[in-house]
């Protein structure tokens, strides 16, 4: 999963980030309610969002081509 984002296009990265943000929100809500099967999923989702943000920032800075 760590390197799977490098092959995606810019638009796919942005859509994936939206999807992961939605998933992270749901995980946070479920942790408060107390219905989480895998609590580590929250951490891995947060880190995946950070990886996506880094790659998207590289596109915006011109280090990668769209």
N, CA, C and O atoms as a Maestro MAE file, in Angstrom:
{
 s_m_m2io_version
 :::
 2.0.0
}

f_m_ct {
 s_m_title
 :::
 protein
 m_atom[264] {
  # First column is atom index #
  i_m_mmod_type
  r_m_x_coord
  r_m_y_coord
  r_m_z_coord
  i_m_residue_number
  s_m_chain_name
  s_m_pdb_residue_name
  s_m_pdb_atom_name
  i_m_atomic_number
  :::
  1 25 0.825 -1.195 0.000 1 A "UNK " " N  " 7
  2 3 0.000 0.000 0.000 1 A "UNK " " CA " 6
  3 2 0.865 1.254 0.000 1 A "UNK " " C  " 6
  4 15 0.453 2.296 -0.510 1 A "UNK " " O  " 8
  5 25 2.028 1.159 0.554 2 A "UNK " " N  " 7
  6 3 2.864 2.345 0.706 2 A "UNK " " CA " 6
  7 2 3.216 2.988 -0.636 2 A "UNK " " C  " 6
  8 15 3.151 4.211 -0.765 2 A "UNK " " O  " 8
  9 25 3.580 2.198 -1.618 3 A "UNK " " N  " 7
  10 3 4.000 2.751 -2.901 3 A "UNK " " CA " 6
  11 2 2.909 2.705 -3.968 3 A "UNK " " C  " 6
  12 15 3.181 2.994 -5.133 3 A "UNK " " O  " 8
  13 25 1.718 2.358 -3.604 4 A "UNK " " N  " 7
  14 3 0.679 2.188 -4.606 4 A "UNK " " CA " 6
  15 2 0.160 3.519 -5.154 4 A "UNK " " C  " 6
  16 15 -0.528 3.530 -6.175 4 A "UNK " " O  " 8
  17 25 0.471 4.628 -4.506 5 A "UNK " " N  " 7
  18 3 -0.039 5.926 -4.942 5 A "UNK " " CA " 6
  19 2 0.808 6.542 -6.050 5 A "UNK " " C  " 6
  20 15 0.343 7.457 -6.731 5 A "UNK " " O  " 8
  21 25 2.014 6.080 -6.248 6 A "UNK " " N  " 7
  22 3 2.911 6.706 -7.212 6 A "UNK " " CA " 6
  23 2 2.480 6.498 -8.653 6 A "UNK " " C  " 6
  24 15 2.869 7.271 -9.529 6 A "UNK " " O  " 8
  25 25 1.690 5.480 -8.914 7 A "UNK " " N  " 7
  26 3 1.265 5.190 -10.279 7 A "UNK " " CA " 6
  27 2 -0.031 5.898 -10.662 7 A "UNK " " C  " 6
  28 15 -0.448 5.835 -11.819 7 A "UNK " " O  " 8
  29 25 -0.672 6.571 -9.710 8 A "UNK " " N  " 7
  30 3 -1.950 7.218 -9.974 8 A "UNK " " CA " 6
  31 2 -1.754 8.597 -10.596 8 A "UNK " " C  " 6
  32 15 -0.740 9.256 -10.369 8 A "UNK " " O  " 8
  33 25 -2.734 9.018 -11.377 9 A "UNK " " N  " 7
  34 3 -2.694 10.359 -11.952 9 A "UNK " " CA " 6
  35 2 -3.111 11.378 -10.898 9 A "UNK " " C  " 6
  36 15 -3.558 11.016 -9.810 9 A "UNK " " O  " 8
  37 25 -2.961 12.644 -11.232 10 A "UNK " " N  " 7
  38 3 -3.272 13.721 -10.287 10 A "UNK " " CA " 6
  39 2 -4.745 13.675 -9.868 10 A "UNK " " C  " 6
  40 15 -5.055 13.780 -8.681 10 A "UNK " " O  " 8
  41 25 -5.643 13.521 -10.832 11 A "UNK " " N  " 7
  42 3 -7.076 13.483 -10.519 11 A "UNK " " CA " 6
  43 2 -7.437 12.269 -9.664 11 A "UNK " " C  " 6
  44 15 -8.267 12.362 -8.760 11 A "UNK " " O  " 8
  45 25 -6.808 11.133 -9.960 12 A "UNK " " N  " 7
  46 3 -7.053 9.942 -9.147 12 A "UNK " " CA " 6
  47 2 -6.551 10.134 -7.716 12 A "UNK " " C  " 6
  48 15 -7.174 9.660 -6.767 12 A "UNK " " O  " 8
  49 25 -5.424 10.832 -7.567 13 A "UNK " " N  " 7
  50 3 -4.888 11.108 -6.233 13 A "UNK " " CA " 6
  51 2 -5.836 11.978 -5.422 13 A "UNK " " C  " 6
  52 15 -6.073 11.725 -4.241 13 A "UNK " " O  " 8
  53 25 -6.371 12.994 -6.062 14 A "UNK " " N  " 7
  54 3 -7.293 13.895 -5.363 14 A "UNK " " CA " 6
  55 2 -8.558 13.137 -4.958 14 A "UNK " " C  " 6
  56 15 -9.051 13.310 -3.843 14 A "UNK " " O  " 8
  57 25 -9.082 12.304 -5.848 15 A "UNK " " N  " 7
  58 3 -10.271 11.519 -5.523 15 A "UNK " " CA " 6
  59 2 -9.993 10.508 -4.415 15 A "UNK " " C  " 6
  60 15 -10.842 10.286 -3.551 15 A "UNK " " O  " 8
  61 25 -8.822 9.903 -4.434 16 A "UNK " " N  " 7
  62 3 -8.449 8.947 -3.393 16 A "UNK " " CA " 6
  63 2 -8.324 9.649 -2.039 16 A "UNK " " C  " 6
  64 15 -8.704 9.091 -1.009 16 A "UNK " " O  " 8
  65 25 -7.794 10.867 -2.044 17 A "UNK " " N  " 7
  66 3 -7.671 11.631 -0.801 17 A "UNK " " CA " 6
  67 2 -9.048 11.950 -0.227 17 A "UNK " " C  " 6
  68 15 -9.252 11.858 0.984 17 A "UNK " " O  " 8
  69 25 -9.987 12.321 -1.082 18 A "UNK " " N  " 7
  70 3 -11.358 12.593 -0.627 18 A "UNK " " CA " 6
  71 2 -11.964 11.329 -0.021 18 A "UNK " " C  " 6
  72 15 -12.599 11.375 1.033 18 A "UNK " " O  " 8
  73 25 -11.760 10.211 -0.694 19 A "UNK " " N  " 7
  74 3 -12.291 8.937 -0.206 19 A "UNK " " CA " 6
  75 2 -11.679 8.559 1.150 19 A "UNK " " C  " 6
  76 15 -12.395 8.126 2.052 19 A "UNK " " O  " 8
  77 25 -10.363 8.722 1.294 20 A "UNK " " N  " 7
  78 3 -9.704 8.375 2.554 20 A "UNK " " CA " 6
  79 2 -10.093 9.338 3.673 20 A "UNK " " C  " 6
  80 15 -10.214 8.924 4.826 20 A "UNK " " O  " 8
  81 25 -10.289 10.612 3.352 21 A "UNK " " N  " 7
  82 3 -10.746 11.561 4.374 21 A "UNK " " CA " 6
  83 2 -12.130 11.168 4.891 21 A "UNK " " C  " 6
  84 15 -12.394 11.260 6.090 21 A "UNK " " O  " 8
  85 25 -13.000 10.738 4.006 22 A "UNK " " N  " 7
  86 3 -14.336 10.296 4.396 22 A "UNK " " CA " 6
  87 2 -14.239 9.059 5.296 22 A "UNK " " C  " 6
  88 15 -14.931 8.955 6.309 22 A "UNK " " O  " 8
  89 25 -13.370 8.131 4.906 23 A "UNK " " N  " 7
  90 3 -13.178 6.916 5.700 23 A "UNK " " CA " 6
  91 2 -12.604 7.249 7.084 23 A "UNK " " C  " 6
  92 15 -13.012 6.665 8.088 23 A "UNK " " O  " 8
  93 25 -11.661 8.186 7.126 24 A "UNK " " N  " 7
  94 3 -11.048 8.581 8.396 24 A "UNK " " CA " 6
  95 2 -12.080 9.213 9.326 24 A "UNK " " C  " 6
  96 15 -12.090 8.944 10.527 24 A "UNK " " O  " 8
  97 25 -12.948 10.054 8.764 25 A "UNK " " N  " 7
  98 3 -14.018 10.661 9.573 25 A "UNK " " CA " 6
  99 2 -14.920 9.600 10.178 25 A "UNK " " C  " 6
  100 15 -15.285 9.673 11.351 25 A "UNK " " O  " 8
  101 25 -15.281 8.602 9.356 26 A "UNK " " N  " 7
  102 3 -16.132 7.522 9.849 26 A "UNK " " CA " 6
  103 2 -15.434 6.721 10.946 26 A "UNK " " C  " 6
  104 15 -16.065 6.333 11.929 26 A "UNK " " O  " 8
  105 25 -14.137 6.474 10.781 27 A "UNK " " N  " 7
  106 3 -13.384 5.749 11.796 27 A "UNK " " CA " 6
  107 2 -13.335 6.526 13.106 27 A "UNK " " C  " 6
  108 15 -13.491 5.952 14.184 27 A "UNK " " O  " 8
  109 25 -13.117 7.830 13.006 28 A "UNK " " N  " 7
  110 3 -13.091 8.657 14.215 28 A "UNK " " CA " 6
  111 2 -14.429 8.618 14.937 28 A "UNK " " C  " 6
  112 15 -14.480 8.497 16.161 28 A "UNK " " O  " 8
  113 25 -15.503 8.720 14.180 29 A "UNK " " N  " 7
  114 3 -16.830 8.674 14.778 29 A "UNK " " CA " 6
  115 2 -17.079 7.323 15.447 29 A "UNK " " C  " 6
  116 15 -17.579 7.254 16.569 29 A "UNK " " O  " 8
  117 25 -16.721 6.249 14.737 30 A "UNK " " N  " 7
  118 3 -16.942 4.916 15.289 30 A "UNK " " CA " 6
  119 2 -16.081 4.640 16.511 30 A "UNK " " C  " 6
  120 15 -16.487 3.876 17.387 30 A "UNK " " O  " 8
  121 25 -14.902 5.245 16.588 31 A "UNK " " N  " 7
  122 3 -14.071 5.071 17.781 31 A "UNK " " CA " 6
  123 2 -14.712 5.754 18.986 31 A "UNK " " C  " 6
  124 15 -14.627 5.254 20.107 31 A "UNK " " O  " 8
  125 25 -15.345 6.879 18.756 32 A "UNK " " N  " 7
  126 3 -16.019 7.574 19.853 32 A "UNK " " CA " 6
  127 2 -17.225 6.758 20.316 32 A "UNK " " C  " 6
  128 15 -17.474 6.617 21.514 32 A "UNK " " O  " 8
  129 25 -17.964 6.226 19.353 33 A "UNK " " N  " 7
  130 3 -19.136 5.422 19.683 33 A "UNK " " CA " 6
  131 2 -18.707 4.085 20.292 33 A "UNK " " C  " 6
  132 15 -19.384 3.547 21.168 33 A "UNK " " O  " 8
  133 25 -17.570 3.556 19.818 34 A "UNK " " N  " 7
  134 3 -17.031 2.324 20.377 34 A "UNK " " CA " 6
  135 2 -17.244 1.089 19.543 34 A "UNK " " C  " 6
  136 15 -17.225 -0.018 20.081 34 A "UNK " " O  " 8
  137 25 -17.451 1.235 18.232 35 A "UNK " " N  " 7
  138 3 -17.710 0.092 17.367 35 A "UNK " " CA " 6
  139 2 -16.592 -0.107 16.350 35 A "UNK " " C  " 6
  140 15 -16.864 -0.202 15.153 35 A "UNK " " O  " 8
  141 25 -15.342 -0.172 16.800 36 A "UNK " " N  " 7
  142 3 -14.220 -0.322 15.873 36 A "UNK " " CA " 6
  143 2 -13.607 -1.704 16.054 36 A "UNK " " C  " 6
  144 15 -13.257 -2.100 17.166 36 A "UNK " " O  " 8
  145 25 -13.482 -2.437 14.940 37 A "UNK " " N  " 7
  146 3 -12.876 -3.763 14.994 37 A "UNK " " CA " 6
  147 2 -11.354 -3.674 14.977 37 A "UNK " " C  " 6
  148 15 -10.680 -4.449 15.655 37 A "UNK " " O  " 8
  149 25 -10.807 -2.733 14.204 38 A "UNK " " N  " 7
  150 3 -9.363 -2.620 14.064 38 A "UNK " " CA " 6
  151 2 -8.945 -1.175 14.366 38 A "UNK " " C  " 6
  152 15 -9.029 -0.327 13.477 38 A "UNK " " O  " 8
  153 25 -8.502 -0.871 15.582 39 A "UNK " " N  " 7
  154 3 -8.149 0.501 15.922 39 A "UNK " " CA " 6
  155 2 -6.893 1.024 15.207 39 A "UNK " " C  " 6
  156 15 -6.691 2.235 15.128 39 A "UNK " " O  " 8
  157 25 -6.066 0.139 14.698 40 A "UNK " " N  " 7
  158 3 -4.854 0.551 13.988 40 A "UNK " " CA " 6
  159 2 -5.196 1.127 12.616 40 A "UNK " " C  " 6
  160 15 -4.401 1.866 12.035 40 A "UNK " " O  " 8
  161 25 -6.365 0.794 12.105 41 A "UNK " " N  " 7
  162 3 -6.802 1.296 10.792 41 A "UNK " " CA " 6
  163 2 -6.847 2.816 10.765 41 A "UNK " " C  " 6
  164 15 -6.589 3.422 9.725 41 A "UNK " " O  " 8
  165 25 -7.170 3.436 11.889 42 A "UNK " " N  " 7
  166 3 -7.209 4.895 11.965 42 A "UNK " " CA " 6
  167 2 -5.822 5.485 11.694 42 A "UNK " " C  " 6
  168 15 -5.694 6.457 10.950 42 A "UNK " " O  " 8
  169 25 -4.803 4.907 12.287 43 A "UNK " " N  " 7
  170 3 -3.437 5.396 12.101 43 A "UNK " " CA " 6
  171 2 -2.956 5.194 10.669 43 A "UNK " " C  " 6
  172 15 -2.352 6.091 10.081 43 A "UNK " " O  " 8
  173 25 -3.224 4.017 10.108 44 A "UNK " " N  " 7
  174 3 -2.777 3.753 8.743 44 A "UNK " " CA " 6
  175 2 -3.508 4.634 7.728 44 A "UNK " " C  " 6
  176 15 -2.924 5.056 6.730 44 A "UNK " " O  " 8
  177 25 -4.774 4.905 7.988 45 A "UNK " " N  " 7
  178 3 -5.530 5.790 7.098 45 A "UNK " " CA " 6
  179 2 -4.980 7.205 7.164 45 A "UNK " " C  " 6
  180 15 -4.833 7.865 6.136 45 A "UNK " " O  " 8
  181 25 -4.677 7.672 8.366 46 A "UNK " " N  " 7
  182 3 -4.120 9.021 8.531 46 A "UNK " " CA " 6
  183 2 -2.773 9.146 7.811 46 A "UNK " " C  " 6
  184 15 -2.490 10.167 7.183 46 A "UNK " " O  " 8
  185 25 -1.961 8.117 7.905 47 A "UNK " " N  " 7
  186 3 -0.651 8.146 7.235 47 A "UNK " " CA " 6
  187 2 -0.790 8.070 5.720 47 A "UNK " " C  " 6
  188 15 -0.004 8.680 4.995 47 A "UNK " " O  " 8
  189 25 -1.770 7.335 5.243 48 A "UNK " " N  " 7
  190 3 -2.019 7.276 3.795 48 A "UNK " " CA " 6
  191 2 -2.459 8.636 3.266 48 A "UNK " " C  " 6
  192 15 -2.062 9.045 2.175 48 A "UNK " " O  " 8
  193 25 -3.280 9.332 4.043 49 A "UNK " " N  " 7
  194 3 -3.696 10.681 3.657 49 A "UNK " " CA " 6
  195 2 -2.486 11.601 3.599 49 A "UNK " " C  " 6
  196 15 -2.384 12.434 2.699 49 A "UNK " " O  " 8
  197 25 -1.574 11.460 4.542 50 A "UNK " " N  " 7
  198 3 -0.365 12.286 4.547 50 A "UNK " " CA " 6
  199 2 0.496 11.993 3.322 50 A "UNK " " C  " 6
  200 15 1.052 12.915 2.724 50 A "UNK " " O  " 8
  201 25 0.613 10.730 2.945 51 A "UNK " " N  " 7
  202 3 1.376 10.375 1.741 51 A "UNK " " CA " 6
  203 2 0.745 10.992 0.498 51 A "UNK " " C  " 6
  204 15 1.441 11.522 -0.369 51 A "UNK " " O  " 8
  205 25 -0.574 10.916 0.424 52 A "UNK " " N  " 7
  206 3 -1.276 11.514 -0.713 52 A "UNK " " CA " 6
  207 2 -1.069 13.019 -0.752 52 A "UNK " " C  " 6
  208 15 -0.841 13.587 -1.820 52 A "UNK " " O  " 8
  209 25 -1.146 13.665 0.396 53 A "UNK " " N  " 7
  210 3 -0.938 15.116 0.450 53 A "UNK " " CA " 6
  211 2 0.463 15.481 -0.025 53 A "UNK " " C  " 6
  212 15 0.646 16.494 -0.700 53 A "UNK " " O  " 8
  213 25 1.445 14.669 0.320 54 A "UNK " " N  " 7
  214 3 2.816 14.929 -0.110 54 A "UNK " " CA " 6
  215 2 2.950 14.809 -1.619 54 A "UNK " " C  " 6
  216 15 3.568 15.662 -2.255 54 A "UNK " " O  " 8
  217 25 2.384 13.772 -2.192 55 A "UNK " " N  " 7
  218 3 2.474 13.577 -3.643 55 A "UNK " " CA " 6
  219 2 1.716 14.674 -4.380 55 A "UNK " " C  " 6
  220 15 2.187 15.168 -5.405 55 A "UNK " " O  " 8
  221 25 0.548 15.062 -3.871 56 A "UNK " " N  " 7
  222 3 -0.226 16.136 -4.498 56 A "UNK " " CA " 6
  223 2 0.532 17.457 -4.413 56 A "UNK " " C  " 6
  224 15 0.508 18.245 -5.359 56 A "UNK " " O  " 8
  225 25 1.200 17.707 -3.295 57 A "UNK " " N  " 7
  226 3 1.998 18.931 -3.154 57 A "UNK " " CA " 6
  227 2 3.167 18.931 -4.136 57 A "UNK " " C  " 6
  228 15 3.538 19.988 -4.647 57 A "UNK " " O  " 8
  229 25 3.751 17.768 -4.408 58 A "UNK " " N  " 7
  230 3 4.826 17.681 -5.400 58 A "UNK " " CA " 6
  231 2 4.309 18.032 -6.793 58 A "UNK " " C  " 6
  232 15 5.001 18.700 -7.560 58 A "UNK " " O  " 8
  233 25 3.112 17.589 -7.118 59 A "UNK " " N  " 7
  234 3 2.507 17.969 -8.399 59 A "UNK " " CA " 6
  235 2 2.293 19.476 -8.463 59 A "UNK " " C  " 6
  236 15 2.590 20.109 -9.475 59 A "UNK " " O  " 8
  237 25 1.780 20.042 -7.385 60 A "UNK " " N  " 7
  238 3 1.504 21.481 -7.359 60 A "UNK " " CA " 6
  239 2 2.781 22.312 -7.429 60 A "UNK " " C  " 6
  240 15 2.784 23.403 -8.000 60 A "UNK " " O  " 8
  241 25 3.861 21.801 -6.850 61 A "UNK " " N  " 7
  242 3 5.129 22.533 -6.860 61 A "UNK " " CA " 6
  243 2 5.879 22.361 -8.184 61 A "UNK " " C  " 6
  244 15 6.848 23.075 -8.441 61 A "UNK " " O  " 8
  245 25 5.442 21.427 -9.018 62 A "UNK " " N  " 7
  246 3 6.074 21.225 -10.308 62 A "UNK " " CA " 6
  247 2 7.154 20.170 -10.303 62 A "UNK " " C  " 6
  248 15 7.855 20.012 -11.303 62 A "UNK " " O  " 8
  249 25 7.315 19.446 -9.216 63 A "UNK " " N  " 7
  250 3 8.323 18.399 -9.151 63 A "UNK " " CA " 6
  251 2 7.893 17.147 -9.917 63 A "UNK " " C  " 6
  252 15 8.726 16.338 -10.327 63 A "UNK " " O  " 8
  253 25 6.577 17.002 -10.100 64 A "UNK " " N  " 7
  254 3 6.026 15.902 -10.882 64 A "UNK " " CA " 6
  255 2 5.184 16.489 -11.991 64 A "UNK " " C  " 6
  256 15 4.630 17.580 -11.850 64 A "UNK " " O  " 8
  257 25 5.088 15.775 -13.086 65 A "UNK " " N  " 7
  258 3 4.280 16.252 -14.204 65 A "UNK " " CA " 6
  259 2 2.879 15.676 -14.121 65 A "UNK " " C  " 6
  260 15 2.695 14.498 -13.816 65 A "UNK " " O  " 8
  261 25 1.873 16.536 -14.400 66 A "UNK " " N  " 7
  262 3 0.472 16.087 -14.363 66 A "UNK " " CA " 6
  263 2 0.161 15.297 -15.550 66 A "UNK " " C  " 6
  264 15 -0.968 14.830 -15.703 66 A "UNK " " O  " 8
  :::
 }
 m_bond[263] {
  # First column is bond index #
  i_m_from
  i_m_to
  i_m_order
  :::
  1 1 2 1
  2 2 3 1
  3 3 4 2
  4 3 5 1
  5 5 6 1
  6 6 7 1
  7 7 8 2
  8 7 9 1
  9 9 10 1
  10 10 11 1
  11 11 12 2
  12 11 13 1
  13 13 14 1
  14 14 15 1
  15 15 16 2
  16 15 17 1
  17 17 18 1
  18 18 19 1
  19 19 20 2
  20 19 21 1
  21 21 22 1
  22 22 23 1
  23 23 24 2
  24 23 25 1
  25 25 26 1
  26 26 27 1
  27 27 28 2
  28 27 29 1
  29 29 30 1
  30 30 31 1
  31 31 32 2
  32 31 33 1
  33 33 34 1
  34 34 35 1
  35 35 36 2
  36 35 37 1
  37 37 38 1
  38 38 39 1
  39 39 40 2
  40 39 41 1
  41 41 42 1
  42 42 43 1
  43 43 44 2
  44 43 45 1
  45 45 46 1
  46 46 47 1
  47 47 48 2
  48 47 49 1
  49 49 50 1
  50 50 51 1
  51 51 52 2
  52 51 53 1
  53 53 54 1
  54 54 55 1
  55 55 56 2
  56 55 57 1
  57 57 58 1
  58 58 59 1
  59 59 60 2
  60 59 61 1
  61 61 62 1
  62 62 63 1
  63 63 64 2
  64 63 65 1
  65 65 66 1
  66 66 67 1
  67 67 68 2
  68 67 69 1
  69 69 70 1
  70 70 71 1
  71 71 72 2
  72 71 73 1
  73 73 74 1
  74 74 75 1
  75 75 76 2
  76 75 77 1
  77 77 78 1
  78 78 79 1
  79 79 80 2
  80 79 81 1
  81 81 82 1
  82 82 83 1
  83 83 84 2
  84 83 85 1
  85 85 86 1
  86 86 87 1
  87 87 88 2
  88 87 89 1
  89 89 90 1
  90 90 91 1
  91 91 92 2
  92 91 93 1
  93 93 94 1
  94 94 95 1
  95 95 96 2
  96 95 97 1
  97 97 98 1
  98 98 99 1
  99 99 100 2
  100 99 101 1
  101 101 102 1
  102 102 103 1
  103 103 104 2
  104 103 105 1
  105 105 106 1
  106 106 107 1
  107 107 108 2
  108 107 109 1
  109 109 110 1
  110 110 111 1
  111 111 112 2
  112 111 113 1
  113 113 114 1
  114 114 115 1
  115 115 116 2
  116 115 117 1
  117 117 118 1
  118 118 119 1
  119 119 120 2
  120 119 121 1
  121 121 122 1
  122 122 123 1
  123 123 124 2
  124 123 125 1
  125 125 126 1
  126 126 127 1
  127 127 128 2
  128 127 129 1
  129 129 130 1
  130 130 131 1
  131 131 132 2
  132 131 133 1
  133 133 134 1
  134 134 135 1
  135 135 136 2
  136 135 137 1
  137 137 138 1
  138 138 139 1
  139 139 140 2
  140 139 141 1
  141 141 142 1
  142 142 143 1
  143 143 144 2
  144 143 145 1
  145 145 146 1
  146 146 147 1
  147 147 148 2
  148 147 149 1
  149 149 150 1
  150 150 151 1
  151 151 152 2
  152 151 153 1
  153 153 154 1
  154 154 155 1
  155 155 156 2
  156 155 157 1
  157 157 158 1
  158 158 159 1
  159 159 160 2
  160 159 161 1
  161 161 162 1
  162 162 163 1
  163 163 164 2
  164 163 165 1
  165 165 166 1
  166 166 167 1
  167 167 168 2
  168 167 169 1
  169 169 170 1
  170 170 171 1
  171 171 172 2
  172 171 173 1
  173 173 174 1
  174 174 175 1
  175 175 176 2
  176 175 177 1
  177 177 178 1
  178 178 179 1
  179 179 180 2
  180 179 181 1
  181 181 182 1
  182 182 183 1
  183 183 184 2
  184 183 185 1
  185 185 186 1
  186 186 187 1
  187 187 188 2
  188 187 189 1
  189 189 190 1
  190 190 191 1
  191 191 192 2
  192 191 193 1
  193 193 194 1
  194 194 195 1
  195 195 196 2
  196 195 197 1
  197 197 198 1
  198 198 199 1
  199 199 200 2
  200 199 201 1
  201 201 202 1
  202 202 203 1
  203 203 204 2
  204 203 205 1
  205 205 206 1
  206 206 207 1
  207 207 208 2
  208 207 209 1
  209 209 210 1
  210 210 211 1
  211 211 212 2
  212 211 213 1
  213 213 214 1
  214 214 215 1
  215 215 216 2
  216 215 217 1
  217 217 218 1
  218 218 219 1
  219 219 220 2
  220 219 221 1
  221 221 222 1
  222 222 223 1
  223 223 224 2
  224 223 225 1
  225 225 226 1
  226 226 227 1
  227 227 228 2
  228 227 229 1
  229 229 230 1
  230 230 231 1
  231 231 232 2
  232 231 233 1
  233 233 234 1
  234 234 235 1
  235 235 236 2
  236 235 237 1
  237 237 238 1
  238 238 239 1
  239 239 240 2
  240 239 241 1
  241 241 242 1
  242 242 243 1
  243 243 244 2
  244 243 245 1
  245 245 246 1
  246 246 247 1
  247 247 248 2
  248 247 249 1
  249 249 250 1
  250 250 251 1
  251 251 252 2
  252 251 253 1
  253 253 254 1
  254 254 255 1
  255 255 256 2
  256 255 257 1
  257 257 258 1
  258 258 259 1
  259 259 260 2
  260 259 261 1
  261 261 262 1
  262 262 263 1
  263 263 264 2
  :::
 }
}
